[in-house]
Amino acid sequence: MSEMLVESAECIVYDVMSQNVIFVQDSDSLRHAAKVVEQFRISGVPVVNEYGHCVGVLSVKDVAKHSDTDETRLAVEDDVTVGQVMTTPAITVSPGLDVAEAGRIMCSRRVHRLPVVDETGLLVGLISSLDVIETLVCDPEQGD
């Protein structure tokens, strides 16, 4: 099961999370997931089960452990599924969690993204380390 932390504060995860999340299913082939990661040029994706509940995270490191690489393409076996190689359980957060606390979780767990789930475990968003930095460090009035 996922580990979920909940807290309420002025600047919350919901306010800065991405809601259009790229994800893969635990039943997808690793080859498909590698293509998704490559196509969108991202370093990892949340993994959901058939009901949309976040059950893990797949990073490029997870893919690389089960891949042969050449200069441009990832080559993986068709019979390996995402569920076999994903990092689990997913470290997830609630939309109501304070953004600074989400950043502390990322630092302590050494991760760069946290799936955001509702009270039932349904994936509703994603917050990245860049989202946290932009929220806590950049001055929104300057447009940076």
N, C-alpha and C positions, 0 to 999 in steps of 0.2 A: 504494500500500500504506500501511497505517497506521504511524505512528511510535509505538513502544511502549518504555517505560522500565520496568526491573525492578529492584527493590531489596528488601531484607528488613529489618525493624526491629520494635521493641516494639509500636507501635500501627500496624497496617497497614490499607490500604484495605479489605480484605475485612471487617474488623470494623465499619466504619461505612458502607459503600456500601449503596445501595438495590438490592435484588435483583429486585423487581417493577418492571421498567423499562418505561416507555411508549416505544415506538419506532415508526418507520415504515419502509417498504421503499423502496428506490431506485426501484422501478417504480410506486409509488403516485402518483396525481395530486397536484399541488400543492394543489388544492382540498381533497382528503381530508386532507392533512397540516395545512393551515390549520385545518380543523375540529377535528382532534385537539388542536392547540396551544390553540385557543380553548376547547374543551370542558374540558380539564384545567387551563386557566389556567397554562400553563408557558411558559417563554421559549425553549425549544428541545428537540429530541429527537435521539437517535442514529438513524442511518440504517443499516439492514442490507440485505445482498443476499439472494438467494433461499436461501442456505445459512446465514443467521444471522450472517454475518461483518460486523463493523462497517466500513462503507466511507466514512462521512462523518457530518456533524452538520448538522441543519437548525435554524436559529435564526429568531426572529421577524423579524430584520433581513433574512435571506435571503428569507423569504416577502414582506416588505414591498416589496422591490426589484421583485417581479413581481406586485404587487397594486394594485388600486384599492380605496381604503377609504372607507367612509362612517362614520357615528357608531358603528355596532354590529357590522358584519359585514365580513369580508374577502372580496373578490370576486376570484377568479383564473380564468384560462382552464383548461378541462378538459384540453387537450392538453399542458400543461406538466407534466413529471414531477419528482419530488423529486430524482432523479439529475441532472437538468439544472441545478438551482439550489443544491444542498447545498454546504456547505463541505467540501472534501476536500484532502488526506487527513485522516482523523480523528486527532486527538491522543488517544491512548489510553494507559491505564496497566494494569499488572498488579495482580491482587488482593493480591500480596505486597509492593507498594511501600509505603514509609513514608508516612503521612498528611501529615507536614510537607513531604515532597518533592512530593507531589501538589499541595499548596497553593502551593509555589514554582513549579511548572509552570503552574498557573492564573494566577498573577501575571505571570510572564514572557510567557505567551502571550495574556494578557488575555482569558481565557475563564472562564465560571462553572460549567462542568460538564465532566467527563471520563468518557467511556465506559470501562468496565472490561472487559477482554477476557482470555480464557485464552490459552495458548500457541499456539493455532491461529487466533486472531483472532475467536473466537466471543464475542458480547456476553453477559456474565454479570452485569453490574451497572452502576451509575452513581454517581459521587461528585460532590457539588456543593460549591460554595464554602461554603455554610452547614454542610454536614457537617464540613468542615475546621475552620471557626471553632468550632463546637460542641465538637469533639474537642480542639482545642488551647487554647481560651480558657476555655470554661465549666467550672466545677468539677462533675463528675458527682455528687459526694456532696451537693451542694446542690440537685440536681434542676433546675438552670437549663439 
